[in-house]
Amino acid sequence: MSKIYLAMASVDFEGSSAIKAFSKNHDANEFISLCNDYSKAKPECPINILDESLWDEWSKNHKVWIDNHPAKVDYYADNYYVEEIDLNQG
C-alpha cells in the first residue's frame, strides 16, 4: 500500500492547505513539530501603541520570524497537522 503524508496548515474558519508532502509519516510529523514550535516563538506584539521605537523593533523582528518560518507562506496558520493519503484508493 502506497501512502503519502501531507503537512497541512489550517486557518480557523478558512480551511486547510497542504504545505509539503512526505513519503514517511515520521518525517511529516517532525516537520509539523518544527512548525508548531516555531509558531510558539512568534515575537510578542508591543502593548505600548504610542512608542514608535517599540513598533519598529517588533516589525523588524516579526519580518525575520516570518521569513524564517518553516511553513513559509503558511506562517499565519492556527494549526498544523499531518494528513495521510492512500495512493491506492480510488
C-alpha positions in Angstrom: 0.0 0.0 0.0 1.5 3.3 -1.1 0.8 6.4 1.1 2.0 10.0 1.3 1.8 12.2 4.3 0.8 15.8 3.8 1.9 18.5 6.2 -1.2 20.7 6.4 -1.7 24.3 7.6 -5.1 25.1 9.0 -6.7 28.5 9.5 -9.7 28.6 11.8 -12.9 29.0 9.8 -11.0 29.3 6.5 -9.9 25.7 5.8 -6.5 24.0 5.2 -3.8 23.9 2.7 -1.0 21.4 2.0 2.5 22.8 2.8 4.7 19.8 2.0 4.4 16.1 1.1 6.5 13.3 2.7 6.9 9.6 2.0 7.3 8.8 5.7 4.8 9.7 8.5 7.7 10.2 10.9 9.2 12.9 8.7 5.9 14.7 8.2 5.3 14.7 12.0 8.8 16.1 12.6 8.1 18.9 10.2 4.8 19.6 11.9 6.5 19.8 15.3 9.0 22.2 13.8 6.2 24.4 12.5 4.3 24.3 15.8 7.4 25.0 17.9 8.5 27.9 15.6 5.0 29.4 15.8 5.1 29.5 19.6 8.3 31.6 19.3 6.5 34.4 17.5 7.6 37.9 18.6 5.1 39.3 21.0 3.3 42.4 19.8 4.1 45.6 21.9 1.5 46.8 24.3 2.5 50.4 24.2 1.0 51.6 21.0 2.4 55.1 21.2 6.1 54.1 21.3 7.2 54.0 17.7 10.6 52.6 18.5 8.9 49.5 20.0 6.8 49.0 16.9 9.9 49.5 14.7 11.8 46.8 16.6 8.8 44.5 16.6 8.3 44.9 12.9 11.9 44.1 12.2 11.8 41.0 14.4 8.4 39.9 13.1 9.7 40.1 9.5 12.7 37.9 10.4 10.3 35.5 12.1 8.1 35.3 9.0 11.0 34.9 6.6 12.4 32.0 8.6 9.2 30.1 9.3 9.4 26.5 8.1 5.8 26.7 6.8 6.9 29.7 4.5 3.8 31.5 3.2 1.6 29.5 5.6 3.2 31.0 8.7 -0.1 32.5 9.7 -1.8 29.1 10.3 -3.7 28.5 13.5 -2.8 24.8 13.4 -0.5 22.3 11.7 -1.2 18.6 11.3 -0.5 15.6 9.1 -3.0 14.1 6.7 -2.4 10.6 5.4 -3.3 9.9 1.7 -3.6 6.4 0.4 -2.5 6.4 -3.2 -4.1 3.1 -4.0 -7.6 4.2 -3.1 -9.9 5.3 -5.8 
